[in-house]
Amino acid sequence: MSDQKRIALVTGGGRGIGRAIVERLAKDGFSVAFTYRENETAAADLVAELEARGHNAKAICADIADIGKTPDMFDNVGAWGGGKDHGFLNVLVCSAGVIEHAPIDSIGPDFFDRVMSINARGTFFTMQQGARHMRDGGRMVCVSTIGTAWPSFGEAIYAASKAAVEQFCRVASRELGARGITVNSVSPGPTDTDLLRNQASVADLDGVGAMTALGRIGKPEDIARVVSFLAGSDSGWVTGQNIVADGGLT
């Protein structure tokens, strides 16, 4: 397999943590396909930046909540990567998700279904299809949150959706282990992304940063380094784990 392309797919790779993961995996030598949902310009810019550095990248517009189109997403990646119907994928990173907060008393069925359909249902069926197209010895990584262990006000549905993802990973590690495929999740602490800065003040971010052992909030690159390890050959004896990457906050 040394003459085959190493193919990685990152969902939600157009911005924030997902973008940092795309950039790191490309640096690690993978041909990286990534999905985005809305910002086509940002996705095209990322592809252009990576190609200018000599990397191979592809952006795919996809909504993981639309599970009827999930097989098409993988067929698209396979065709681009020159793979066959089965066994073309080396790494799958499920980073796509939505962060929505609301107190329990105010949550209606639409809110509940929207968060769960993207974070839990969409991730589950992405993992299912990914396993079907993954080469033996592949790597699967899902992005969770420290909110599953350290929940905050308004995070009931969000934390529950990510807790489901962690359990998907634990069970999948058992089911895919015979093929040498590892499955893990990563739980970032507060991370310096545009999304977080739109939700919290500078004072709040500084306050949380001061609570960590390292005295700052995380950077997307911090999380990407952990994913890089889990996606690489040195992590072959690590599976079914949830790796907390929060600078010692919890």
C-alpha positions in Angstrom: 0.0 0.0 0.0 3.0 2.3 0.1 2.4 3.4 -3.5 -1.3 4.3 -2.7 -2.4 7.8 -1.8 -3.2 8.2 1.8 -6.7 9.7 1.8 -8.3 11.6 4.7 -11.8 13.0 4.9 -12.6 15.8 7.5 -16.2 16.8 7.9 -16.7 20.4 8.9 -13.2 21.3 7.7 -13.9 24.8 6.4 -13.3 26.7 9.6 -12.1 26.7 13.2 -10.9 23.4 14.6 -11.9 21.5 11.5 -9.8 23.8 9.3 -6.7 23.3 11.5 -7.2 19.6 11.3 -7.3 19.7 7.5 -4.1 21.8 7.4 -2.3 19.5 9.8 -3.3 16.3 8.0 -2.2 17.8 4.7 1.1 18.7 6.3 1.3 15.1 7.5 1.2 13.9 3.9 -2.5 13.0 3.4 -4.6 14.0 0.4 -7.4 15.7 2.3 -11.0 16.1 1.3 -13.1 18.2 3.6 -16.7 19.2 3.8 -18.3 22.6 4.4 -21.9 23.6 4.5 -22.2 27.3 3.5 -19.0 29.3 3.0 -17.9 28.3 -0.5 -15.4 31.1 -0.7 -13.6 30.2 2.5 -13.5 26.5 1.4 -12.1 27.4 -2.0 -9.5 29.7 -0.4 -8.3 26.8 1.9 -8.0 24.5 -1.1 -5.9 27.1 -3.0 -3.7 27.7 0.1 -3.0 24.0 0.5 -2.4 23.4 -3.2 0.1 26.4 -3.2 2.0 24.5 -0.5 2.1 21.4 -2.7 -0.7 19.5 -1.0 -3.6 17.7 -2.5 -7.0 18.9 -1.2 -10.7 19.0 -2.2 -13.7 20.8 -0.8 -17.1 19.2 -0.8 -20.3 21.0 0.0 -22.3 18.7 2.3 -24.7 18.8 5.2 -24.1 15.7 7.4 -27.6 16.0 8.7 -28.8 15.0 5.3 -28.0 11.4 5.7 -29.6 10.4 2.4 -26.7 12.1 0.7 -23.9 10.6 2.9 -23.1 7.8 0.5 -22.7 10.3 -2.3 -20.2 12.3 -0.2 -18.0 9.2 0.1 -18.4 8.3 -3.5 -17.2 11.8 -4.3 -14.1 11.4 -2.2 -13.4 8.0 -3.6 -13.6 9.3 -7.2 -11.3 12.2 -6.4 -8.8 10.1 -4.6 -8.7 7.4 -7.3 -10.0 4.8 -5.0 -12.2 1.9 -5.7 -15.7 1.4 -4.3 -14.3 0.0 -1.1 -11.1 0.5 0.8 -9.9 3.9 -0.3 -10.1 5.8 3.0 -7.2 5.9 5.5 -8.6 8.5 7.9 -12.0 9.9 8.8 -12.3 12.9 11.1 -15.9 13.8 12.2 -15.6 17.4 13.1 -18.8 18.8 11.7 -21.3 19.9 14.3 -23.4 22.7 15.7 -23.0 24.4 19.1 -26.4 25.7 20.4 -27.2 26.6 24.0 -30.6 27.0 25.6 -31.9 26.4 29.1 -33.9 23.2 29.5 -37.1 25.0 30.2 -37.1 26.8 26.9 -36.2 23.8 24.6 -38.8 22.6 22.2 -38.8 19.6 19.8 -37.4 21.6 16.9 -34.3 22.7 18.8 -33.8 19.2 20.2 -34.1 17.5 16.8 -31.8 20.1 15.0 -28.9 19.6 17.4 -29.3 15.8 17.6 -29.7 15.4 13.9 -26.4 17.1 13.1 -24.2 16.2 16.1 -25.4 12.7 16.8 -27.4 11.3 13.9 -25.3 12.9 11.2 -22.0 11.8 12.8 -23.3 8.2 13.4 -24.2 7.7 9.7 -20.9 9.4 8.6 -19.0 6.9 10.8 -21.1 4.0 9.3 -20.3 4.9 5.7 -16.7 5.7 6.6 -16.1 2.3 8.0 -17.5 0.7 4.9 -14.9 2.6 2.8 -12.0 2.5 5.1 -8.9 0.5 4.5 -7.8 -2.0 7.1 -5.6 -0.3 9.6 -7.4 3.0 9.2 -8.1 5.7 11.7 -11.4 7.2 12.8 -11.5 10.3 15.1 -14.5 12.3 16.3 -14.5 15.7 17.8 -16.5 15.9 21.1 -16.3 18.5 23.9 -15.3 18.7 27.5 -19.0 19.7 28.0 -19.8 16.0 28.3 -17.8 15.9 31.6 -18.0 19.5 32.6 -21.3 20.8 31.4 -22.3 24.5 31.6 -25.6 26.3 31.7 -27.7 25.7 28.6 -25.7 22.7 27.3 -28.1 19.9 28.0 -28.8 18.9 24.4 -25.4 19.9 23.0 -23.6 17.9 25.7 -25.9 15.0 25.3 -25.4 14.9 21.5 -21.6 14.8 22.0 -21.9 12.2 24.7 -23.6 10.0 22.2 -20.7 10.5 19.8 -18.2 9.4 22.4 -20.3 6.2 22.9 -20.4 5.6 19.2 -16.6 5.7 19.2 -16.3 3.3 22.0 -18.6 0.7 20.4 -17.1 1.2 17.0 -13.6 0.6 18.3 -14.8 -2.9 19.4 -16.6 -3.6 16.1 -13.7 -2.4 13.9 -10.8 -3.6 15.9 -10.5 -6.9 14.0 -9.6 -4.9 10.9 -6.9 -2.9 12.7 -9.0 0.2 12.6 -8.8 2.5 15.6 -11.7 4.7 16.7 -11.2 7.5 19.2 -12.7 10.9 20.2 -11.1 14.1 21.2 -12.7 16.5 23.7 -11.4 20.1 23.3 -11.7 22.6 26.0 -12.5 26.3 25.1 -10.7 26.9 21.9 -10.0 30.2 20.2 -12.2 30.1 17.1 -14.4 32.8 15.5 -17.4 30.8 16.8 -16.3 31.1 20.4 -15.4 34.7 20.2 -18.8 35.5 18.8 -20.3 33.9 21.9 -18.1 35.1 24.7 -16.4 38.4 25.7 -12.7 38.9 25.8 -13.0 39.1 29.6 -14.8 35.7 29.8 -12.2 34.1 27.6 -9.3 35.5 29.7 -11.1 34.2 32.8 -11.4 30.7 31.4 -7.9 30.8 30.2 -6.6 31.7 33.7 -8.4 28.6 35.0 -6.3 26.2 32.9 -3.0 24.7 34.1 -1.3 26.4 31.1 -2.9 29.8 31.6 -4.7 30.2 28.2 -7.5 28.9 26.2 -6.7 26.4 23.4 -5.9 27.2 19.8 -7.3 25.1 16.9 -3.7 23.9 16.2 -3.6 22.4 19.7 -6.5 20.1 18.9 -5.2 19.4 15.4 -1.9 18.0 16.9 -3.9 15.5 19.0 -5.9 14.4 15.9 -2.6 14.1 14.0 -1.3 11.7 16.6 -4.5 9.6 16.5 -4.5 9.6 12.7 -0.9 8.4 12.6 1.0 5.2 12.8 2.2 5.8 16.4 -1.3 5.6 17.8 -2.0 2.0 16.7 -2.4 0.8 20.3 -4.8 3.6 21.2 -8.5 2.9 20.5 -11.8 3.3 22.2 -10.5 6.4 24.1 -11.7 9.9 24.6 -8.7 12.2 24.7 -9.3 15.4 26.7 -7.3 18.4 25.2 -8.1 21.3 27.5 -4.8 22.6 28.8 -5.6 21.1 32.3 -8.9 22.9 32.7 -10.7 19.8 34.0 
